Amino acid sequence: MSAIEIGTRLVQLCNDGKAQEAVDQLYSPDIVSIEGQGTDEMPARMEGIEAIRKKSEWWFANHEIHSMQAIGPFCGHRDDQFVVQFEIDVTNKPSGERTQMSEVGIYTLKDGKVVQEEFLYRMG
Amino acid sequence: MSAIEIGTRLVQLCNDGKAQEAVDQLYSPDIVSIEGQGTDEMPARMEGIEAIRKKSEWWFANHEIHSMQAIGPFCGHRDDQFVVQFEIDVTNKPSGERTQMSEVGIYTLKDGKVVQEEFLYRMG
């Protein structure tokens, strides 16, 4: 599948509330996931599909999602890359704090699978 | 300046209608600019600040801008990278065709200057 096809499927699955299925269907076993910042519990850089599944499960278990919209994909000259924008309204269950997050994910492909996802957060 | 500072300034200048000043202030002489697709007149990959200035002048001369909004910057773990989202409503003067474009730019920094800008277009 091309970057447009993989990106379109990822956006569709996220908007259908099937983010875990996106990981199962579209990610490489050797996926690298990079957040802006890490914690002791969740380091910024994680490798391997099992670590990414656990991170995703942890995230959904610790957040009440009021709305989540995936927008895109955005594609350019590289057929091994696309970007997706996310608008997320969540409450962090442990703290009770509600946040509206706006972020973009830069996805890198190899052999038709996502091998890296990197998240950048709206700062301005 | 950090990625957040440079990205914030770029967004501000674009939203003030001063995109050319952003190039003058923030870009390296060795800037590489990569569009999704090129034409004979405007190749997808251009190098050097003079080529980028001419591309920008050509673009503003050939488009009537109804609105242009820069959103961001989006920043992550790399201090040499940020993303800006653009929502643009323009009429192409030669064709008369009006288009609403949604795109993201991925900016790479070196020694406090933008050395690469890469544009990806919303496909879904």
gemmi code that builds the backbone of each chain (N, CA, C; Angstrom):
import gemmi

chains = {
    "A": [
        ("MET", (0.847, -1.198, 0.000), (0.000, 0.000, 0.000), (0.883, 1.248, 0.000)),
        ("SER", (0.379, 2.280, -0.630), (1.093, 3.549, -0.679), (0.905, 4.313, 0.619)),
        ("ALA", (1.667, 5.410, 0.764), (1.541, 6.259, 1.952), (0.111, 6.791, 2.083)),
        ("ILE", (-0.491, 7.185, 0.963), (-1.869, 7.708, 1.024), (-2.826, 6.618, 1.511)),
        ("GLU", (-2.677, 5.405, 0.975), (-3.581, 4.320, 1.366), (-3.420, 3.954, 2.840)),
        ("ILE", (-2.167, 3.829, 3.292), (-1.933, 3.458, 4.697), (-2.403, 4.590, 5.623)),
        ("GLY", (-2.091, 5.829, 5.235), (-2.512, 6.973, 6.050), (-4.030, 7.082, 6.120)),
        ("THR", (-4.699, 6.853, 4.993), (-6.168, 6.933, 4.961), (-6.779, 5.868, 5.863)),
        ("ARG", (-6.205, 4.663, 5.824), (-6.730, 3.591, 6.670), (-6.492, 3.902, 8.155)),
        ("LEU", (-5.315, 4.435, 8.471), (-5.010, 4.784, 9.867), (-5.992, 5.840, 10.389)),
        ("VAL", (-6.238, 6.878, 9.583), (-7.175, 7.936, 9.980), (-8.571, 7.344, 10.190)),
        ("GLN", (-9.002, 6.502, 9.253), (-10.329, 5.904, 9.340), (-10.476, 5.066, 10.609)),
        ("LEU", (-9.491, 4.218, 10.880), (-9.559, 3.353, 12.072), (-9.551, 4.192, 13.349)),
        ("CYS", (-8.721, 5.235, 13.398), (-8.704, 6.091, 14.594), (-10.059, 6.758, 14.794)),
        ("ASN", (-10.663, 7.237, 13.704), (-11.955, 7.922, 13.824), (-13.106, 6.963, 14.123)),
        ("ASP", (-12.887, 5.675, 13.842), (-13.884, 4.661, 14.199), (-13.651, 4.115, 15.609)),
        ("GLY", (-12.701, 4.707, 16.342), (-12.410, 4.233, 17.696), (-11.650, 2.912, 17.708)),
        ("LYS", (-10.931, 2.630, 16.614), (-10.216, 1.361, 16.482), (-8.705, 1.566, 16.377)),
        ("ALA", (-8.167, 2.396, 17.278), (-6.732, 2.692, 17.229), (-5.901, 1.430, 17.429)),
        ("GLN", (-6.382, 0.541, 18.260), (-5.641, -0.709, 18.492), (-5.585, -1.547, 17.211)),
        ("GLU", (-6.681, -1.548, 16.456), (-6.675, -2.288, 15.185), (-5.699, -1.679, 14.190)),
        ("ALA", (-5.559, -0.349, 14.234), (-4.578, 0.308, 13.350), (-3.180, -0.224, 13.651)),
        ("VAL", (-2.864, -0.370, 14.935), (-1.556, -0.921, 15.322), (-1.430, -2.351, 14.783)),
        ("ASP", (-2.453, -3.160, 15.017), (-2.397, -4.566, 14.581), (-2.227, -4.692, 13.066)),
        ("GLN", (-2.977, -3.852, 12.320), (-2.998, -4.014, 10.859), (-1.845, -3.330, 10.143)),
        ("LEU", (-1.406, -2.190, 10.680), (-0.548, -1.315, 9.875), (0.880, -1.186, 10.386)),
        ("TYR", (1.146, -1.646, 11.634), (2.456, -1.398, 12.235), (3.394, -2.582, 12.039)),
        ("SER", (4.686, -2.255, 11.897), (5.740, -3.264, 11.855), (5.984, -3.812, 13.263)),
        ("PRO", (6.403, -5.074, 13.392), (6.797, -5.588, 14.709), (7.916, -4.753, 15.332)),
        ("ASP", (8.695, -4.069, 14.480), (9.840, -3.290, 14.969), (9.531, -1.801, 15.078)),
        ("ILE", (8.261, -1.468, 15.236), (7.844, -0.066, 15.339), (8.633, 0.672, 16.437)),
        ("VAL", (9.013, 1.926, 16.103), (9.601, 2.844, 17.085), (8.606, 3.985, 17.283)),
        ("SER", (8.259, 4.272, 18.532), (7.287, 5.313, 18.860), (7.972, 6.375, 19.718)),
        ("ILE", (7.876, 7.643, 19.281), (8.602, 8.712, 19.954), (7.637, 9.822, 20.356)),
        ("GLU", (7.496, 10.031, 21.654), (6.689, 11.131, 22.186), (7.617, 12.331, 22.435)),
        ("GLY", (6.989, 13.476, 22.681), (7.784, 14.675, 22.951), (8.546, 14.568, 24.254)),
        ("GLN", (7.895, 14.017, 25.251), (8.511, 13.882, 26.562), (8.144, 12.533, 27.150)),
        ("GLY", (9.008, 11.996, 27.984), (8.725, 10.733, 28.632), (8.624, 10.879, 30.139)),
        ("THR", (8.189, 9.800, 30.765), (8.178, 9.719, 32.225), (8.893, 8.410, 32.582)),
        ("ASP", (9.100, 8.198, 33.874), (9.706, 6.928, 34.293), (8.827, 5.762, 33.845)),
        ("GLU", (7.509, 5.971, 33.955), (6.569, 4.921, 33.593), (6.516, 4.714, 32.084)),
        ("MET", (6.532, 5.820, 31.353), (6.399, 5.781, 29.898), (7.523, 6.598, 29.258)),
        ("PRO", (8.615, 5.931, 28.884), (9.723, 6.680, 28.273), (9.315, 7.290, 26.936)),
        ("ALA", (9.976, 8.369, 26.530), (9.621, 9.059, 25.290), (9.791, 8.144, 24.083)),
        ("ARG", (10.839, 7.328, 24.112), (11.101, 6.447, 22.968), (10.841, 5.002, 23.359)),
        ("MET", (9.976, 4.338, 22.627), (9.672, 2.932, 22.888), (9.812, 2.145, 21.592)),
        ("GLU", (10.266, 0.921, 21.725), (10.494, 0.086, 20.543), (9.766, -1.242, 20.653)),
        ("GLY", (9.246, -1.707, 19.530), (8.624, -3.033, 19.480), (7.120, -2.949, 19.656)),
        ("ILE", (6.388, -3.786, 18.918), (4.934, -3.647, 18.864), (4.283, -3.987, 20.205)),
        ("GLU", (4.902, -4.855, 21.003), (4.295, -5.169, 22.304), (4.363, -3.960, 23.236)),
        ("ALA", (5.503, -3.255, 23.225), (5.639, -2.046, 24.054), (4.622, -0.989, 23.617)),
        ("ILE", (4.423, -0.869, 22.301), (3.490, 0.145, 21.780), (2.039, -0.250, 22.130)),
        ("ARG", (1.726, -1.543, 22.060), (0.381, -1.988, 22.464), (0.129, -1.661, 23.932)),
        ("LYS", (1.146, -1.919, 24.782), (0.982, -1.638, 26.221), (0.832, -0.141, 26.472)),
        ("LYS", (1.607, 0.669, 25.738), (1.486, 2.122, 25.894), (0.077, 2.568, 25.521)),
        ("SER", (-0.437, 2.030, 24.433), (-1.769, 2.398, 23.969), (-2.828, 1.968, 24.988)),
        ("GLU", (-2.700, 0.742, 25.494), (-3.648, 0.259, 26.512), (-3.592, 1.130, 27.763)),
        ("TRP", (-2.362, 1.467, 28.192), (-2.170, 2.326, 29.361), (-2.849, 3.676, 29.130)),
        ("TRP", (-2.664, 4.234, 27.903), (-3.206, 5.557, 27.614), (-4.731, 5.523, 27.664)),
        ("PHE", (-5.333, 4.532, 27.008), (-6.802, 4.464, 26.990), (-7.362, 4.144, 28.381)),
        ("ALA", (-6.613, 3.394, 29.188), (-7.070, 3.083, 30.551), (-6.996, 4.304, 31.463)),
        ("ASN", (-6.074, 5.229, 31.155), (-5.844, 6.371, 32.040), (-6.501, 7.662, 31.572)),
        ("HIS", (-7.226, 7.610, 30.456), (-7.875, 8.815, 29.951), (-9.332, 8.525, 29.602)),
        ("GLU", (-10.182, 9.452, 29.993), (-11.569, 9.425, 29.519), (-11.635, 10.309, 28.280)),
        ("ILE", (-12.017, 9.721, 27.157), (-11.992, 10.450, 25.890), (-13.357, 11.069, 25.634)),
        ("HIS", (-13.390, 12.406, 25.564), (-14.637, 13.102, 25.243), (-14.800, 13.186, 23.722)),
        ("SER", (-13.702, 13.446, 23.026), (-13.729, 13.392, 21.562), (-12.301, 13.227, 21.061)),
        ("MET", (-12.175, 12.544, 19.929), (-10.872, 12.372, 19.294), (-11.105, 12.370, 17.792)),
        ("GLN", (-10.443, 13.305, 17.119), (-10.590, 13.388, 15.667), (-9.226, 13.283, 15.012)),
        ("ALA", (-9.104, 12.374, 14.071), (-7.899, 12.275, 13.249), (-8.180, 12.944, 11.914)),
        ("ILE", (-7.265, 13.776, 11.450), (-7.441, 14.567, 10.228), (-6.277, 14.279, 9.285)),
        ("GLY", (-6.596, 13.942, 8.052), (-5.548, 13.671, 7.073), (-5.861, 12.412, 6.295)),
        ("PRO", (-4.856, 11.737, 5.758), (-3.431, 12.017, 5.927), (-2.954, 13.197, 5.077)),
        ("PHE", (-1.821, 13.763, 5.470), (-1.097, 14.747, 4.672), (0.082, 14.018, 4.024)),
        ("CYS", (0.193, 14.163, 2.698), (1.249, 13.449, 1.968), (2.043, 14.421, 1.107)),
        ("GLY", (3.322, 14.089, 0.926), (4.203, 14.953, 0.143), (4.995, 14.169, -0.869)),
        ("HIS", (6.254, 14.536, -1.036), (7.046, 13.923, -2.115), (7.580, 12.552, -1.726)),
        ("ARG", (7.625, 12.256, -0.428), (8.161, 10.964, 0.004), (7.038, 9.951, 0.113)),
        ("ASP", (7.201, 8.801, -0.538), (6.151, 7.794, -0.455), (6.310, 6.931, 0.805)),
        ("ASP", (7.312, 7.261, 1.640), (7.498, 6.504, 2.893), (7.137, 7.360, 4.106)),
        ("GLN", (6.327, 8.409, 3.891), (6.013, 9.300, 5.008), (4.628, 9.928, 4.832)),
        ("PHE", (3.906, 10.049, 5.948), (2.697, 10.874, 5.965), (2.525, 11.467, 7.353)),
        ("VAL", (1.665, 12.471, 7.424), (1.385, 13.163, 8.687), (-0.113, 13.065, 8.960)),
        ("VAL", (-0.478, 12.883, 10.220), (-1.875, 12.929, 10.645), (-1.994, 13.938, 11.782)),
        ("GLN", (-3.056, 14.745, 11.742), (-3.315, 15.681, 12.827), (-4.380, 15.099, 13.748)),
        ("PHE", (-4.202, 15.308, 15.041), (-5.166, 14.800, 16.022), (-5.669, 15.948, 16.899)),
        ("GLU", (-6.995, 15.995, 17.059), (-7.632, 16.926, 17.991), (-8.311, 16.071, 19.057)),
        ("ILE", (-7.830, 16.192, 20.291), (-8.254, 15.269, 21.337), (-8.730, 16.061, 22.555)),
        ("ASP", (-9.879, 15.677, 23.060), (-10.435, 16.291, 24.276), (-10.557, 15.170, 25.312)),
        ("VAL", (-9.686, 15.194, 26.325), (-9.627, 14.082, 27.275), (-9.542, 14.569, 28.709)),
        ("THR", (-9.982, 13.700, 29.614), (-9.732, 13.905, 31.035), (-8.764, 12.829, 31.509)),
        ("ASN", (-7.671, 13.277, 32.107), (-6.722, 12.354, 32.720), (-7.367, 11.803, 33.985)),
        ("LYS", (-7.598, 10.488, 34.002), (-8.352, 9.916, 35.128), (-7.646, 10.106, 36.473)),
        ("PRO", (-6.327, 9.836, 36.582), (-5.686, 10.004, 37.900), (-5.779, 11.440, 38.433)),
        ("SER", (-5.582, 12.435, 37.564), (-5.561, 13.826, 38.047), (-6.920, 14.503, 37.936)),
        ("GLY", (-7.813, 13.961, 37.097), (-9.101, 14.611, 36.879), (-9.019, 15.828, 35.980)),
        ("GLU", (-7.843, 16.090, 35.446), (-7.653, 17.287, 34.632), (-8.118, 17.052, 33.195)),
        ("ARG", (-8.946, 17.966, 32.699), (-9.434, 17.865, 31.314), (-8.584, 18.758, 30.413)),
        ("THR", (-8.173, 18.230, 29.265), (-7.266, 18.938, 28.366), (-7.735, 18.797, 26.935)),
        ("GLN", (-7.600, 19.883, 26.157), (-7.795, 19.816, 24.718), (-6.404, 19.798, 24.079)),
        ("MET", (-6.069, 18.669, 23.484), (-4.744, 18.504, 22.900), (-4.838, 18.571, 21.384)),
        ("SER", (-3.873, 19.257, 20.804), (-3.759, 19.304, 19.346), (-2.348, 18.845, 19.022)),
        ("GLU", (-2.226, 17.801, 18.228), (-0.904, 17.273, 17.929), (-0.855, 16.738, 16.506)),
        ("VAL", (0.359, 16.541, 16.025), (0.547, 15.872, 14.733), (1.450, 14.670, 14.939)),
        ("GLY", (1.187, 13.628, 14.169), (2.054, 12.456, 14.128), (2.732, 12.395, 12.772)),
        ("ILE", (4.056, 12.209, 12.784), (4.807, 11.977, 11.540), (5.075, 10.481, 11.467)),
        ("TYR", (4.559, 9.843, 10.423), (4.663, 8.389, 10.270), (5.646, 8.039, 9.158)),
        ("THR", (6.539, 7.094, 9.456), (7.518, 6.630, 8.473), (7.228, 5.173, 8.141)),
        ("LEU", (7.286, 4.849, 6.843), (6.950, 3.508, 6.361), (8.176, 2.782, 5.829)),
        ("LYS", (8.126, 1.469, 5.946), (9.118, 0.617, 5.280), (8.417, -0.694, 4.927)),
        ("ASP", (8.558, -1.115, 3.679), (7.939, -2.352, 3.218), (6.440, -2.389, 3.535)),
        ("GLY", (5.774, -1.256, 3.375), (4.325, -1.213, 3.529), (3.807, -1.240, 4.959)),
        ("LYS", (4.725, -1.063, 5.934), (4.304, -1.023, 7.339), (4.858, 0.244, 8.008)),
        ("VAL", (4.152, 0.714, 9.041), (4.628, 1.864, 9.811), (5.779, 1.396, 10.703)),
        ("VAL", (6.970, 1.977, 10.495), (8.139, 1.605, 11.316), (8.481, 2.676, 12.346)),
        ("GLN", (7.936, 3.898, 12.170), (8.150, 4.933, 13.193), (6.961, 5.875, 13.241)),
        ("GLU", (6.565, 6.239, 14.449), (5.582, 7.308, 14.675), (6.206, 8.288, 15.652)),
        ("GLU", (6.058, 9.573, 15.325), (6.709, 10.609, 16.130), (5.671, 11.700, 16.354)),
        ("PHE", (5.452, 12.084, 17.610), (4.372, 13.025, 17.918), (4.917, 14.395, 18.308)),
        ("LEU", (4.285, 15.429, 17.739), (4.647, 16.813, 18.037), (3.378, 17.525, 18.504)),
        ("TYR", (3.516, 18.393, 19.484), (2.374, 18.986, 20.172), (2.275, 20.472, 19.858)),
        ("ARG", (1.048, 20.925, 19.732), (0.845, 22.341, 19.414), (1.280, 23.214, 20.586)),
        ("MET", (2.210, 24.133, 20.308), (2.797, 24.976, 21.350), (2.353, 26.430, 21.214)),
        ("GLY", (1.693, 26.766, 20.133), (1.335, 28.172, 19.932), (-0.009, 28.295, 19.254)),
    ],
    "B": [
        ("MET", (18.147, 30.481, 18.932), (16.733, 30.305, 19.267), (16.376, 28.825, 19.196)),
        ("SER", (15.458, 28.417, 20.034), (14.983, 27.026, 20.049), (13.969, 26.801, 18.931)),
        ("ALA", (13.609, 25.534, 18.726), (12.598, 25.206, 17.715), (11.280, 25.911, 18.027)),
        ("ILE", (10.904, 25.961, 19.308), (9.639, 26.633, 19.660), (9.708, 28.119, 19.310)),
        ("GLU", (10.835, 28.755, 19.637), (10.956, 30.195, 19.368), (10.944, 30.493, 17.868)),
        ("ILE", (11.708, 29.710, 17.108), (11.766, 29.945, 15.662), (10.400, 29.644, 15.031)),
        ("GLY", (9.775, 28.540, 15.454), (8.465, 28.182, 14.926), (7.414, 29.227, 15.258)),
        ("THR", (7.453, 29.743, 16.482), (6.485, 30.765, 16.900), (6.645, 32.029, 16.069)),
        ("ARG", (7.900, 32.399, 15.820), (8.145, 33.602, 15.017), (7.673, 33.392, 13.571)),
        ("LEU", (7.946, 32.211, 13.033), (7.525, 31.924, 11.655), (5.998, 31.995, 11.531)),
        ("VAL", (5.292, 31.397, 12.488), (3.822, 31.424, 12.475), (3.317, 32.866, 12.558)),
        ("GLN", (3.918, 33.646, 13.476), (3.497, 35.031, 13.665), (3.687, 35.845, 12.387)),
        ("LEU", (4.863, 35.715, 11.779), (5.148, 36.482, 10.558), (4.205, 36.073, 9.424)),
        ("CYS", (3.949, 34.767, 9.282), (3.016, 34.321, 8.232), (1.623, 34.898, 8.468)),
        ("ASN", (1.184, 34.889, 9.721), (-0.161, 35.387, 10.024), (-0.255, 36.914, 9.919)),
        ("ASP", (0.895, 37.585, 9.980), (0.933, 39.038, 9.785), (1.110, 39.402, 8.313)),
        ("GLY", (1.078, 38.394, 7.443), (1.255, 38.660, 6.007), (2.694, 38.976, 5.645)),
        ("LYS", (3.642, 38.498, 6.474), (5.060, 38.815, 6.259), (5.882, 37.548, 5.999)),
        ("ALA", (5.368, 36.702, 5.101), (6.065, 35.444, 4.809), (7.465, 35.697, 4.253)),
        ("GLN", (7.597, 36.757, 3.473), (8.929, 37.067, 2.909), (9.905, 37.438, 4.025)),
        ("GLU", (9.423, 38.149, 5.040), (10.302, 38.490, 6.166), (10.717, 37.246, 6.941)),
        ("ALA", (9.824, 36.258, 7.011), (10.183, 35.001, 7.678), (11.370, 34.358, 6.970)),
        ("VAL", (11.344, 34.379, 5.640), (12.468, 33.832, 4.872), (13.740, 34.629, 5.186)),
        ("ASP", (13.638, 35.953, 5.138), (14.821, 36.798, 5.376), (15.401, 36.576, 6.778)),
        ("GLN", (14.529, 36.478, 7.774), (14.999, 36.433, 9.161), (15.404, 35.042, 9.628)),
        ("LEU", (14.707, 34.028, 9.130), (14.800, 32.711, 9.785), (15.476, 31.641, 8.942)),
        ("TYR", (15.646, 31.891, 7.630), (16.127, 30.838, 6.729), (17.638, 30.911, 6.530)),
        ("SER", (18.250, 29.731, 6.394), (19.659, 29.618, 6.027), (19.844, 29.968, 4.551)),
        ("PRO", (21.009, 30.520, 4.178), (21.290, 30.725, 2.745), (21.208, 29.416, 1.957)),
        ("ASP", (21.435, 28.283, 2.654), (21.451, 26.976, 1.982), (20.125, 26.220, 2.126)),
        ("ILE", (19.033, 26.959, 2.338), (17.723, 26.339, 2.517), (17.380, 25.392, 1.350)),
        ("VAL", (16.786, 24.248, 1.716), (16.235, 23.315, 0.733), (14.723, 23.305, 0.931)),
        ("SER", (13.975, 23.510, -0.148), (12.514, 23.569, -0.078), (11.933, 22.462, -0.950)),
        ("ILE", (11.062, 21.640, -0.363), (10.556, 20.466, -1.073), (9.031, 20.474, -1.075)),
        ("GLU", (8.465, 20.588, -2.266), (7.013, 20.503, -2.430), (6.644, 19.056, -2.761)),
        ("GLY", (5.354, 18.775, -2.710), (4.910, 17.425, -3.028), (5.120, 17.076, -4.498)),
        ("GLN", (4.846, 18.050, -5.352), (4.995, 17.843, -6.783), (5.603, 19.085, -7.410)),
        ("GLY", (6.314, 18.891, -8.489), (6.913, 20.023, -9.184), (6.360, 20.173, -10.585)),
        ("THR", (6.711, 21.292, -11.205), (6.396, 21.519, -12.614), (7.710, 21.908, -13.294)),
        ("ASP", (7.672, 22.052, -14.612), (8.872, 22.514, -15.306), (9.294, 23.876, -14.775)),
        ("GLU", (8.278, 24.724, -14.525), (8.563, 26.081, -14.053), (9.080, 26.071, -12.619)),
        ("MET", (8.459, 25.246, -11.794), (8.782, 25.200, -10.362), (9.052, 23.751, -9.953)),
        ("PRO", (10.320, 23.332, -9.958), (10.608, 21.945, -9.565), (10.250, 21.691, -8.111)),
        ("ALA", (9.966, 20.436, -7.779), (9.550, 20.098, -6.417), (10.648, 20.440, -5.408)),
        ("ARG", (11.904, 20.218, -5.787), (13.007, 20.480, -4.860), (13.803, 21.687, -5.342)),
        ("MET", (13.927, 22.693, -4.489), (14.704, 23.881, -4.831), (15.716, 24.140, -3.724)),
        ("GLU", (16.871, 24.653, -4.112), (17.937, 24.894, -3.132), (18.426, 26.333, -3.207)),
        ("GLY", (18.738, 26.895, -2.051), (19.322, 28.228, -1.992), (18.282, 29.294, -1.758)),
        ("ILE", (18.633, 30.287, -0.966), (17.632, 31.265, -0.525), (17.124, 32.131, -1.680)),
        ("GLU", (17.941, 32.350, -2.700), (17.458, 33.158, -3.833), (16.374, 32.413, -4.605)),
        ("ALA", (16.571, 31.104, -4.807), (15.551, 30.298, -5.498), (14.251, 30.292, -4.696)),
        ("ILE", (14.377, 30.190, -3.362), (13.180, 30.146, -2.503), (12.471, 31.504, -2.509)),
        ("ARG", (13.251, 32.597, -2.503), (12.630, 33.933, -2.586), (11.849, 34.066, -3.894)),
        ("LYS", (12.456, 33.599, -4.994), (11.781, 33.706, -6.301), (10.522, 32.846, -6.330)),
        ("LYS", (10.608, 31.648, -5.722), (9.422, 30.787, -5.670), (8.299, 31.482, -4.915)),
        ("SER", (8.660, 32.085, -3.794), (7.675, 32.771, -2.967), (7.067, 33.951, -3.722)),
        ("GLU", (7.906, 34.730, -4.379), (7.405, 35.872, -5.168), (6.474, 35.386, -6.279)),
        ("TRP", (6.883, 34.307, -6.963), (6.061, 33.730, -8.033), (4.700, 33.305, -7.469)),
        ("TRP", (4.738, 32.638, -6.298), (3.499, 32.130, -5.720), (2.551, 33.282, -5.370)),
        ("PHE", (3.071, 34.320, -4.719), (2.211, 35.439, -4.325), (1.738, 36.227, -5.548)),
        ("ALA", (2.554, 36.251, -6.605), (2.154, 36.962, -7.825), (1.068, 36.204, -8.580)),
        ("ASN", (1.027, 34.881, -8.426), (0.104, 34.060, -9.204), (-1.141, 33.618, -8.429)),
        ("HIS", (-1.248, 34.050, -7.184), (-2.409, 33.667, -6.383), (-3.023, 34.895, -5.707)),
        ("GLU", (-4.344, 34.933, -5.755), (-5.058, 35.919, -4.941), (-5.439, 35.235, -3.637)),
        ("ILE", (-4.929, 35.778, -2.527), (-5.130, 35.120, -1.238), (-6.379, 35.685, -0.568)),
        ("HIS", (-7.363, 34.819, -0.343), (-8.570, 35.246, 0.369), (-8.344, 35.128, 1.867)),
        ("SER", (-7.672, 34.057, 2.289), (-7.274, 33.944, 3.696), (-6.131, 32.950, 3.792)),
        ("MET", (-5.264, 33.166, 4.769), (-4.158, 32.258, 5.013), (-3.904, 32.249, 6.520)),
        ("GLN", (-4.020, 31.060, 7.104), (-3.795, 30.952, 8.534), (-2.691, 29.934, 8.798)),
        ("ALA", (-1.700, 30.349, 9.564), (-0.654, 29.429, 10.021), (-0.981, 29.039, 11.460)),
        ("ILE", (-0.903, 27.746, 11.760), (-1.276, 27.212, 13.073), (-0.093, 26.443, 13.642)),
        ("GLY", (0.274, 26.747, 14.873), (1.377, 26.052, 15.513), (2.329, 27.026, 16.176)),
        ("PRO", (3.575, 26.676, 16.371), (4.229, 25.463, 15.869), (3.882, 24.228, 16.707)),
        ("PHE", (4.071, 23.062, 16.095), (4.008, 21.783, 16.788), (5.449, 21.327, 17.019)),
        ("CYS", (5.763, 20.996, 18.280), (7.132, 20.614, 18.624), (7.134, 19.282, 19.361)),
        ("GLY", (8.229, 18.530, 19.173), (8.351, 17.219, 19.801), (9.700, 17.053, 20.474)),
        ("HIS", (10.250, 15.855, 20.361), (11.479, 15.558, 21.101), (12.720, 16.134, 20.432)),
        ("ARG", (12.646, 16.439, 19.152), (13.805, 16.968, 18.439), (13.809, 18.482, 18.507)),
        ("ASP", (14.931, 19.046, 18.943), (14.986, 20.504, 19.005), (15.402, 21.105, 17.657)),
        ("ASP", (15.565, 20.257, 16.656), (15.914, 20.772, 15.320), (14.743, 20.601, 14.342)),
        ("GLN", (13.517, 20.470, 14.884), (12.377, 20.232, 13.997), (11.098, 20.809, 14.586)),
        ("PHE", (10.269, 21.380, 13.723), (8.896, 21.722, 14.120), (7.995, 21.609, 12.904)),
        ("VAL", (6.691, 21.586, 13.167), (5.676, 21.482, 12.115), (4.737, 22.681, 12.221)),
        ("VAL", (4.318, 23.201, 11.087), (3.305, 24.261, 11.052), (2.199, 23.808, 10.104)),
        ("GLN", (0.954, 24.046, 10.518), (-0.180, 23.730, 9.652), (-0.652, 25.006, 8.971)),
        ("PHE", (-1.028, 24.896, 7.716), (-1.515, 26.048, 6.963), (-2.898, 25.762, 6.394)),
        ("GLU", (-3.800, 26.723, 6.589), (-5.124, 26.680, 5.965), (-5.195, 27.877, 5.018)),
        ("ILE", (-5.311, 27.591, 3.740), (-5.169, 28.639, 2.726), (-6.363, 28.599, 1.775)),
        ("ASP", (-6.929, 29.769, 1.529), (-8.043, 29.913, 0.578), (-7.562, 30.866, -0.508)),
        ("VAL", (-7.292, 30.333, -1.685), (-6.691, 31.139, -2.750), (-7.367, 30.912, -4.095)),
        ("THR", (-7.227, 31.918, -4.945), (-7.589, 31.757, -6.351), (-6.310, 31.821, -7.178)),
        ("ASN", (-6.113, 30.789, -7.978), (-4.996, 30.780, -8.920), (-5.328, 31.772, -10.029)),
        ("LYS", (-4.521, 32.823, -10.163), (-4.853, 33.889, -11.112), (-4.894, 33.405, -12.559)),
        ("PRO", (-3.893, 32.616, -13.019), (-3.960, 32.188, -14.426), (-5.207, 31.358, -14.746)),
        ("SER", (-5.596, 30.455, -13.849), (-6.725, 29.563, -14.154), (-8.053, 30.101, -13.636)),
        ("GLY", (-7.991, 31.010, -12.661), (-9.216, 31.509, -12.040), (-9.828, 30.538, -11.050)),
        ("GLU", (-9.154, 29.419, -10.804), (-9.703, 28.381, -9.927), (-9.450, 28.718, -8.462)),
        ("ARG", (-10.510, 28.669, -7.682), (-10.391, 28.929, -6.241), (-10.295, 27.613, -5.483)),
        ("THR", (-9.351, 27.534, -4.558), (-9.074, 26.289, -3.846), (-8.894, 26.565, -2.367)),
        ("GLN", (-9.417, 25.652, -1.542), (-9.109, 25.662, -0.108), (-8.060, 24.582, 0.135)),
        ("MET", (-6.860, 25.018, 0.493), (-5.750, 24.090, 0.682), (-5.457, 23.930, 2.167)),
        ("SER", (-5.220, 22.689, 2.563), (-4.803, 22.409, 3.934), (-3.507, 21.630, 3.824)),
        ("GLU", (-2.452, 22.158, 4.441), (-1.158, 21.493, 4.315), (-0.365, 21.651, 5.601)),
        ("VAL", (0.661, 20.840, 5.738), (1.604, 20.999, 6.851), (3.008, 21.161, 6.276)),
        ("GLY", (3.804, 21.967, 6.965), (5.219, 22.098, 6.642), (6.037, 21.480, 7.763)),
        ("ILE", (6.995, 20.634, 7.388), (7.953, 20.095, 8.363), (9.242, 20.888, 8.185)),
        ("TYR", (9.673, 21.574, 9.241), (10.841, 22.453, 9.189), (11.998, 21.829, 9.959)),
        ("THR", (13.179, 21.833, 9.339), (14.380, 21.312, 9.979), (15.352, 22.465, 10.199)),
        ("LEU", (15.963, 22.483, 11.387), (16.861, 23.573, 11.776), (18.306, 23.100, 11.888)),
        ("LYS", (19.212, 24.033, 11.642), (20.630, 23.796, 11.912), (21.247, 25.129, 12.285)),
        ("ASP", (21.970, 25.172, 13.396), (22.609, 26.412, 13.859), (21.614, 27.569, 13.925)),
        ("GLY", (20.398, 27.268, 14.389), (19.414, 28.325, 14.616), (18.738, 28.875, 13.372)),
        ("LYS", (18.931, 28.206, 12.230), (18.274, 28.647, 10.991), (17.514, 27.483, 10.352)),
        ("VAL", (16.470, 27.802, 9.603), (15.723, 26.773, 8.873), (16.562, 26.345, 7.665)),
        ("VAL", (16.925, 25.063, 7.621), (17.720, 24.547, 6.496), (16.878, 23.697, 5.545)),
        ("GLN", (15.679, 23.269, 5.999), (14.794, 22.531, 5.090), (13.343, 22.777, 5.455)),
        ("GLU", (12.525, 22.967, 4.430), (11.061, 23.011, 4.597), (10.479, 22.010, 3.620)),
        ("GLU", (9.526, 21.219, 4.115), (8.972, 20.140, 3.307), (7.459, 20.194, 3.482)),
        ("PHE", (6.716, 20.251, 2.376), (5.275, 20.452, 2.463), (4.510, 19.187, 2.100)),
        ("LEU", (3.500, 18.884, 2.941), (2.627, 17.727, 2.722), (1.183, 18.228, 2.688)),
        ("TYR", (0.384, 17.672, 1.798), (-0.947, 18.190, 1.516), (-2.022, 17.238, 2.011)),
        ("ARG", (-3.081, 17.828, 2.501), (-4.166, 16.997, 3.031), (-4.839, 16.235, 1.896)),
        ("MET", (-4.866, 14.899, 2.029), (-5.381, 14.038, 0.979), (-6.694, 13.368, 1.397)),
        ("GLY", (-7.067, 13.488, 2.649), (-8.262, 12.793, 3.119), (-9.040, 13.644, 4.086)),
    ],
}
model = gemmi.Model(1)
for chain_id, residues in chains.items():
    chain = gemmi.Chain(chain_id)
    for i, (resn, *xyz) in enumerate(residues, 1):
        res = gemmi.Residue()
        res.name, res.seqid = resn, gemmi.SeqId(i, " ")
        for name, pos in zip(("N", "CA", "C"), xyz):
            atom = gemmi.Atom()
            atom.name, atom.element = name, gemmi.Element(name[0])
            atom.pos, atom.b_iso = gemmi.Position(*pos), 0.0
            res.add_atom(atom)
        chain.add_residue(res)
    model.add_chain(chain)
structure = gemmi.Structure()
structure.add_model(model)
structure.setup_entities()
